[in-house]
Amino acid sequence: MFPAHEKRSIPTIHGELGLTVEVASADFVGTLTAIDARQVEVTDRRGRVRYFARTDGAFIVNDQRVTLLAPDLPTPRTQTRPVSASGSVSLSHKARVARPSRIYVEGVHDAALLEQVWGDDFRLAGVVVQPLHGADDLAQHVAAFKPSAQRRLAILLDHLTVGTKESRLKATINDPNVLIVGHDFIDIFAAVKPERLGIERWPDIPHGEDYKQGLATRLGYTDSAGLFQVVSQAVRSWTDFDQSLIRSVEEALDFVTKEDYVP
């Protein structure tokens, strides 16, 4: 990953429990709660636990990329706590009563793929995810929801990048109880890492052509429903998604579940 001269320049520090670290490859920040010769356990401020390989330069401490030095253990520490598809500790708690706050997504495919990975988190937090069936009437959807400090709304949009239709829709909403986040891709299908489907990259679809059908046709499927089945089977954990989607879902969850949310 790094040239030889960069490897030599990366400092090594002791992986002390309680150390605040940022995972360079995963946009995840938390405290170091366990470490062994192979992996590092990091717990974020919401109590979510994830495990990462203890590789050279894999973590950032005080804005500097570092290699964490593990204690000299006779055998690697084994992971004993079950982990959900989203990377959090899988708990046996029952789902809580649904909150009045909601997360809106653009369509049924978005809702289904998020459920596959974050479903346990949604139920444990009492968060309902609802499809909008398109975002063109975003302002009307927000007005109908009647957001308040006790009834927050997070909206996950496709293709939320500078100059897109989605960015213009976001600009029409100015409410502190509404958070609009998104990923970089035209459709959530393309937010799945292409290698998970055995392809090098997602095909480019000309402007004006139906995006999902265009993907399906170029990848050899009759329609988008057939392609969705394959995409759905390819998604097994949060690591199957691009970071822009992971970051936005986590931010949306934080917003609708935490009174002290800080962006």
FENNORDA-V457642 format. One record per helix or strand. SS is the DSSP state (H for helix, E for strand). FROM is the first residue (numbers start at 1). LEN is the number of residues. If there is no record, write none. Layout:
ss | from | len
SS | FROM | LEN
SS | FROM | LEN
//
This chain:
ss | from | len
H | 4 | 6
E | 11 | 4
E | 20 | 4
E | 28 | 8
E | 39 | 5
E | 49 | 5
E | 59 | 3
E | 64 | 6
E | 83 | 1
E | 89 | 1
E | 102 | 4
H | 108 | 18
E | 128 | 4
H | 138 | 8
E | 148 | 1
E | 151 | 1
E | 153 | 5
H | 165 | 7
E | 178 | 5
H | 188 | 4
E | 192 | 1
H | 194 | 4
H | 211 | 8
H | 224 | 11
H | 238 | 3
E | 241 | 1
H | 243 | 15
//
